[in-house]
Amino acid sequence: MRSSWLRAVVLGANDGLLSTGALLLGVVAAGADRSVVLTSGMAGLVAGAGSMALGEYVSVSSQRDAERADRVMEQQHLEQDPAGELAELREIYEDRGLPHDLAEEVAEALMAEDPLEAHLRDELGLTHTNRARPMQAALSSFVAFALGATVPITTAAVAGDAGRGIAVVVATLLSLGVLGGLAAWLGGASVVRGSARVLLGGALGLAVTFAVGSLFDVAVS
């Protein structure tokens, strides 16, 4: 569960980095001055983080509703057919390798202790630690996106006018590479491959926004 949560945070920061970095690069390519670039970056941060948080809240709320429905359904099954539910639990343990008599003993002990939790955990895979938490997911996504977006915004703020675009590209790609490698490591995949994949996608996204921004190469004051 810890690694899953960390991966979600890393991916949120990755989105904040790439989307905000691409936005700033497009605005820079259009000839905007520093104040417009920073205003655009802050607007992108707030809009992107808010959108991601709302999306996570809605998605995880739907998951929570499904979990609640499963809980009600399992409670009804226990009330209507306790013997059948006991047999179902015993079969689960047998499928996991327990001998028949031991599986029966374990199932009876768990049904006597807390039958609903036993079925939610072993039949549906629902535990207290992995239950859906919409507010936690929304807040984590908001903070992760905002932290990622801060990197290109800060870079644009301190870089000079002549090298602002290059500085944003370098800072964004370096950070993407680090986050891509971290996400791959958390998932047990190749760090080099994970970093390369994210760098390639990030470079392509930045190139596209730079090209679009260049089409509107008009100074904005």
C-alpha positions as CSV (number, residue, x, y, z in Angstrom):
1,M,0.0,0.0,0.0
2,R,2.9,2.4,0.8
3,S,4.5,1.9,-2.6
4,S,1.1,2.3,-4.4
5,W,0.5,5.6,-2.6
6,L,4.0,6.8,-3.4
7,R,3.6,5.9,-7.1
8,A,0.4,7.9,-7.2
9,V,2.2,10.9,-5.8
10,V,5.1,10.5,-8.2
11,L,2.8,10.3,-11.2
12,G,0.9,13.4,-10.0
13,A,4.1,15.3,-9.7
14,N,5.1,14.1,-13.2
15,D,1.8,15.5,-14.6
16,G,2.5,18.8,-12.9
17,L,6.0,19.0,-14.3
18,L,5.2,18.2,-17.9
19,S,1.9,20.1,-18.3
20,T,3.2,23.2,-16.6
21,G,6.6,23.0,-18.3
22,A,5.0,22.6,-21.7
23,L,2.6,25.5,-21.0
24,L,5.4,27.8,-20.0
25,L,7.5,26.8,-23.0
26,G,4.7,27.5,-25.3
27,V,4.1,31.0,-23.8
28,V,7.8,31.7,-24.0
29,A,7.9,30.7,-27.6
30,A,5.0,33.0,-28.3
31,G,7.2,36.0,-27.2
32,A,5.5,36.7,-23.8
33,D,7.4,38.6,-21.2
34,R,8.3,37.4,-17.8
35,S,5.2,38.6,-16.0
36,V,2.9,36.9,-18.5
37,V,4.9,33.7,-18.4
38,L,4.7,33.5,-14.6
39,T,1.0,34.4,-14.6
40,S,0.3,31.6,-17.1
41,G,2.4,29.2,-15.0
42,M,0.4,30.0,-11.8
43,A,-2.9,29.7,-13.7
44,G,-1.8,26.3,-15.0
45,L,-0.7,25.1,-11.6
46,V,-4.0,26.1,-9.9
47,A,-6.2,24.8,-12.8
48,G,-4.2,21.5,-13.2
49,A,-4.0,20.7,-9.6
50,G,-7.6,21.5,-9.0
51,S,-8.7,19.4,-12.0
52,M,-6.6,16.5,-10.9
53,A,-7.9,16.6,-7.4
54,L,-11.5,16.8,-8.5
55,G,-10.9,13.9,-10.9
56,E,-9.4,11.8,-8.2
57,Y,-12.2,12.6,-5.7
58,V,-14.9,11.6,-8.2
59,S,-13.1,8.4,-9.2
60,V,-12.3,7.3,-5.6
61,S,-15.8,8.2,-4.4
62,S,-17.2,5.8,-7.0
63,Q,-14.9,3.1,-5.7
64,R,-16.0,3.9,-2.2
65,D,-19.6,3.6,-3.2
66,A,-18.9,0.2,-4.8
67,E,-17.2,-1.0,-1.6
68,R,-20.2,0.1,0.5
69,A,-22.5,-1.8,-1.9
70,D,-20.4,-4.9,-1.5
71,R,-20.5,-4.6,2.3
72,V,-24.3,-4.4,2.3
73,M,-24.6,-7.3,-0.1
74,E,-22.2,-9.5,1.9
75,Q,-24.2,-8.6,5.1
76,Q,-27.4,-9.7,3.4
77,H,-25.8,-13.0,2.3
78,L,-24.6,-13.7,5.8
79,E,-28.1,-13.1,7.2
80,Q,-29.9,-15.2,4.5
81,D,-27.5,-18.1,4.2
82,P,-24.9,-18.4,6.9
83,A,-24.1,-22.0,6.2
84,G,-23.5,-21.3,2.5
85,E,-21.2,-18.4,3.4
86,L,-19.3,-20.6,5.8
87,A,-18.8,-23.2,3.0
88,E,-17.7,-20.4,0.6
89,L,-15.1,-19.2,3.1
90,R,-13.8,-22.7,3.6
91,E,-13.5,-23.3,-0.1
92,I,-11.4,-20.1,-0.4
93,Y,-9.0,-21.4,2.2
94,E,-8.8,-24.8,0.5
95,D,-8.0,-23.1,-2.8
96,R,-5.1,-21.4,-1.0
97,G,-3.7,-24.7,0.0
98,L,-5.2,-25.5,3.5
99,P,-6.3,-29.1,4.2
100,H,-10.1,-29.5,4.3
101,D,-10.3,-29.9,8.1
102,L,-8.0,-27.0,8.8
103,A,-9.8,-24.8,6.3
104,E,-13.1,-25.7,8.0
105,E,-11.7,-24.8,11.4
106,V,-10.3,-21.5,10.3
107,A,-13.5,-20.6,8.5
108,E,-15.6,-21.4,11.6
109,A,-13.3,-19.4,13.9
110,L,-13.4,-16.3,11.6
111,M,-17.1,-16.6,11.1
112,A,-17.5,-16.6,14.9
113,E,-15.3,-13.6,15.4
114,D,-16.4,-11.2,12.6
115,P,-18.0,-12.9,9.6
116,L,-18.5,-9.8,7.6
117,E,-14.9,-8.6,7.8
118,A,-13.7,-12.2,7.0
119,H,-15.7,-12.3,3.8
120,L,-14.8,-8.7,2.8
121,R,-11.1,-9.4,3.3
122,D,-10.8,-13.0,1.9
123,E,-13.5,-13.0,-0.7
124,L,-13.4,-9.5,-2.0
125,G,-9.9,-8.3,-1.0
126,L,-11.3,-5.3,1.0
127,T,-9.4,-4.4,4.1
128,H,-9.2,-1.3,6.3
129,T,-5.9,-0.3,4.9
130,N,-6.9,-0.4,1.2
131,R,-10.4,1.1,1.5
132,A,-11.1,4.1,-0.8
133,R,-10.5,7.5,0.8
134,P,-11.6,10.2,-1.6
135,M,-10.4,13.2,0.3
136,Q,-7.0,11.8,0.9
137,A,-6.7,10.9,-2.8
138,A,-7.8,14.4,-3.8
139,L,-5.5,16.2,-1.4
140,S,-2.5,14.0,-2.4
141,S,-3.1,14.6,-6.1
142,F,-3.4,18.4,-5.6
143,V,-0.2,18.7,-3.6
144,A,1.8,16.4,-5.9
145,F,0.7,18.2,-9.0
146,A,1.5,21.6,-7.4
147,L,4.9,20.5,-6.3
148,G,5.7,19.2,-9.8
149,A,4.5,22.5,-11.4
150,T,6.6,24.5,-9.0
151,V,9.8,23.3,-10.7
152,P,9.3,24.9,-14.2
153,I,7.6,28.0,-12.6
154,T,10.5,28.7,-10.3
155,T,13.0,28.1,-13.2
156,A,11.1,30.6,-15.4
157,A,11.1,33.1,-12.5
158,V,14.9,33.1,-12.0
159,A,16.1,32.6,-15.6
160,G,17.0,35.5,-17.8
161,D,14.9,36.5,-20.7
162,A,17.3,35.1,-23.3
163,G,17.6,31.7,-21.8
164,R,14.2,31.2,-20.1
165,G,12.9,28.7,-22.6
166,I,16.1,26.5,-22.5
167,A,16.2,26.7,-18.7
168,V,12.5,25.5,-18.5
169,V,13.3,22.6,-20.9
170,V,16.4,21.5,-19.0
171,A,14.7,21.7,-15.5
172,T,11.6,19.9,-16.7
173,L,13.4,17.1,-18.5
174,L,15.8,16.5,-15.6
175,S,13.0,16.3,-13.1
176,L,11.0,14.1,-15.4
177,G,13.9,11.7,-15.7
178,V,14.3,11.5,-11.9
179,L,10.6,11.0,-11.3
180,G,10.3,8.4,-14.2
181,G,13.2,6.4,-12.6
182,L,11.6,6.6,-9.2
183,A,8.2,5.4,-10.5
184,A,9.9,2.5,-12.2
185,W,11.9,1.6,-9.1
186,L,8.7,1.6,-7.0
187,G,7.0,-0.6,-9.5
188,G,10.0,-3.0,-9.7
189,A,10.8,-2.1,-13.3
190,S,14.0,-1.0,-15.0
191,V,15.0,2.5,-13.8
192,V,16.8,3.3,-17.0
193,R,13.9,2.2,-19.1
194,G,11.4,4.1,-17.0
195,S,13.4,7.3,-17.1
196,A,14.0,7.0,-20.9
197,R,10.4,6.5,-21.6
198,V,9.3,9.5,-19.6
199,L,12.1,11.6,-21.1
200,L,11.1,10.7,-24.6
201,G,7.4,11.5,-24.0
202,G,8.3,14.7,-22.2
203,A,10.6,15.9,-24.9
204,L,8.0,15.2,-27.5
205,G,5.3,17.1,-25.5
206,L,7.7,20.1,-25.0
207,A,8.6,20.1,-28.7
208,V,5.0,20.2,-29.8
209,T,4.0,23.1,-27.5
210,F,7.1,25.0,-28.5
211,A,6.2,24.6,-32.1
212,V,2.6,25.8,-31.4
213,G,3.8,28.7,-29.4
214,S,6.2,29.7,-32.2
215,L,3.2,30.1,-34.5
216,F,2.0,32.9,-32.3
217,D,5.4,34.7,-32.0
218,V,3.8,37.9,-30.8
219,A,5.1,40.0,-27.9
220,V,2.6,40.2,-25.1
221,S,2.8,43.0,-22.6
